[in-house]
Amino acid sequence: MQDLVIVGGGPAGITAGIYAARKKLRTALVSSDFIGQVGLTGPIENWPGEASIQGAALVDKFEDHLRRQAIEIIEEDVLSITKNEHFIVKTEDGELTSRTVLLATGRTPQQLGVPGERDYIGKGVVYCTTCDAPVYQDKKVVIIGGGNNGFSSAIELTDYATEVTLLEIADKCRADELLQERAAKKGVSIHTNQTITEIVGDDYVSGVTLQDGSSLPVEGVFVEIGSLPNSSLAPTEVKRNEHGEIEIDYYNCATSLEGFYAAGDVTNIRDKQIVTATAEGAKAALSVYDYLQFSPKL
């Protein structure tokens, strides 16, 4: 019987594991890998203590820190999570029984599915503008997506990039009019009925091929067509919002199902950042500890 099973090996899950171990909770962390979105990110320049660090290097540090703790690490996929008297977490090769569960499975960015995209993830293909915009100082970039996220990204990038182009595949952008007006005033070049069909480069992105067959030289491709929370493992009793994100009590990361917690990008927290995910993971683990202290019947 575990006190806590953490599902997910990203910043939120790893931080929760470290805090749970320090509180001497009997804890198992289940994750098929420790790569996630962070591991596929290029230079990270907003992680305290590191002026610049590659995403893969930061993930390695996270994992090394976790493995130094008194915690069981199970490198498998989780198949299901159910609750009767206790939680049952089924994995590929067995199952775990636990008093509590923390889901920290993050999100999956929606990809364009064009040639070159996967080859240049972390080498010019970006799914988080707030994370990576400063890396593209004095460079040419293109944003794919004409919704609010796309236009917000374009506006933010004008503070760094020399040229910002936004492409929307439909004949009309879907962003709020105010954002569209602001982007135009900031010098964003906006094109409808246009998208990219290929991303090209050598070691890093050097350009894209457009739908009309022309080429656009850029050093950064910012994909802003949405992302999906990896919340399907949560039991049906767990409340989700209209976006599929798990709704949590911001105070303690608790969900609508007693004993089931969630942290990081899979939840309805506002800012999806590495630093906020780690903070939420710590908060969730400490909340689980308090919950278990006052629930001896478990």
Buried (B, 14 or more C-beta within 10 A) or exposed (E): EBBBBBBBBBBBBBBBBBBBBBBEBBBBBBBBEBBBBBBBBBBBBBBEEBEEBBBBEBBBEBBEEBEEBEBBBBEEBBEEBEBEEBBBBBBEEEEBEBBBBBBBBBBBBBBBEBEBBEEBBBBBBBBBBEBBBBBBEEBBBBBBBBBBBBBBBBBBBBEBBEBBBBBBBEEEBEBEEEBBEBBEEBEBBBBBEBBBBBBBBEEEBBBBBBEEEEEBEBBBBBBBBEBBBBBEBBBEEBEBEEEBBBBBEEEBBBBBBEBBBBBBBBBBBEEBBBEBBBBBBBBBBBBBBEBBEEEEEB
